[in-house]
């Protein structure tokens, strides 16, 4: 559906993107993760034809964005980091304008606009002036303009940025629902958001793609050296002292903010019985693969 | 073509839904009214005292309109930037330029849509001034040929001025800079015709005189429609619309 190959972009002496390549398959919801300034917006702008690149190519549904921009852009719905709204227009007029520019046939414009207004629950503000709307509603209208021509792929640049918690939940729900019918590439630096809404992820840092795949695949790669994290109900320090005497573990250390977690590794393919027996005394809350949580994976990859 | 129409329609609607077009229309028509009254008074004084003013008796309406239209040229120094300054500067400031760039719309369609929108607004303003020549036609003797050639000249002049304004708006990021730069450039093109000979003689002076708006526009006010002047204004318009296209396209790559 979307193929990005070898994107390189310079702003003067600053290398913003370096050989960025990835693919987004039809029907998938892909998270595009990176810290601020990592190159997410630049990549998205290039994909949508808002910016050019020094090297590389972008193909959307088989159409190259520079050679066949009109055809390629018909298949894209883009919500930039700031919703691109004209503050002097009403919601309905703006969406009609968007539909006209996105080549929706004249006879279908009204129906498409009504459909998208209903889908995004903005019927109560359809005659309001955009400049008077709250940030949450503006974001919904921004999503509506990206959807009005029924594109095959949606590119959403930090769609929950600057929203209050209830608005974030609403937008996330919307995106989850859209994911059932559309291919979506969604950028964010909020890791939980990507974890909740996406089935694949691409991690970018300093303009380079450093990892891509499902969360499980990425965490497995990151934690390839082995290792687990044990969370106890209480008594982590005492437990470590006791485990040290058993000698069945390859490494053992206290981690976490207040040394409340235990990181350990072992040789062989079975968890040592000693460990389970001793840990049971202190109450096991959780045992997981080291690096299994997205924050840890992200920090490890981008440090 | 349809896309150009949609972009132009949206721009015209935006101008009239904000106070901008209203203020521009009111002030322009008010000033034109004041000028018309003033020039008529001069003409009446001249006809009343033919010896003092060197006139031949009677009100020369053609002179009144020549003075009026020359002043329209001067007034456009301020009204053209007022309508063009926000065309692209606002889109860039509000990030709505991404809305246009990510739509299946060519840059030519964007440039032409914006240009036709401001041409429509300024054209309406010129049409509104027709009330004075029509009024004069009923009450005096006015050369209809000069009348029409003056309006053709005004439309060609405003078209060239607007294309320059569109280009300046496409290269600037703020309305203020866009406005001031347009005023300065239009002022230069206004005075070059008069000042060219004192700035430089020979070929350079002639060239400066040629590129000035005034030297071409004055011919229309005299009732002379020459191909050179028409082609000059049309070429100027097309050239600066092309520059706008190049500037917007290159900004995506910078």
Contacts between the chains, C-beta under 8 A, distances in Angstrom:
chain1	res1	chain2	res2	distance
A	45	B	98	7.2
A	48	B	98	7.5
A	48	B	101	7.3
A	48	B	102	4.1
A	49	B	101	5.8
A	49	B	102	6.0
A	49	B	252	7.9
A	50	B	97	7.7
A	50	B	98	4.8
A	50	B	101	4.2
A	50	B	102	5.6
A	50	B	252	6.7
A	51	B	252	5.3
A	51	B	253	7.5
A	52	B	252	4.9
A	52	B	253	3.7
A	69	B	104	7.2
A	69	B	106	7.8
A	70	B	104	4.3
A	70	B	105	7.9
A	70	B	106	7.3
A	71	B	104	7.5
A	73	B	102	6.2
A	73	B	103	6.3
A	73	B	104	4.1
A	74	B	104	4.8
A	76	B	102	6.4
A	78	B	98	7.0
A	78	B	102	4.1
A	80	B	95	6.1
A	80	B	98	4.6
A	80	B	102	7.8
A	81	B	95	8.0
A	82	B	94	7.8
A	82	B	95	4.4
A	84	B	94	7.5
A	84	B	95	5.5
A	84	B	96	4.6
A	84	B	97	7.9
A	84	B	98	5.1
A	84	B	99	3.6
A	85	B	94	7.9
A	85	B	96	7.0
A	85	B	99	8.0
A	86	B	10	7.8
A	86	B	14	7.0
A	86	B	94	7.6
A	86	B	96	6.0
A	87	B	94	7.3
A	88	B	14	5.5
A	88	B	17	5.8
A	88	B	18	5.7
A	89	B	10	7.7
A	89	B	14	7.2
A	93	B	13	7.8
A	97	B	6	6.7
A	97	B	10	5.3
A	98	B	99	7.4
A	98	B	103	7.5
A	100	B	2	7.6
A	100	B	3	7.4
A	100	B	6	4.3
A	101	B	3	6.4
A	101	B	6	6.4
A	101	B	7	7.6
A	101	B	100	7.4
A	101	B	103	4.2
A	101	B	104	7.5
A	101	B	105	5.5
A	102	B	103	5.7
A	102	B	104	6.4
A	103	B	104	5.7
A	145	B	99	7.0
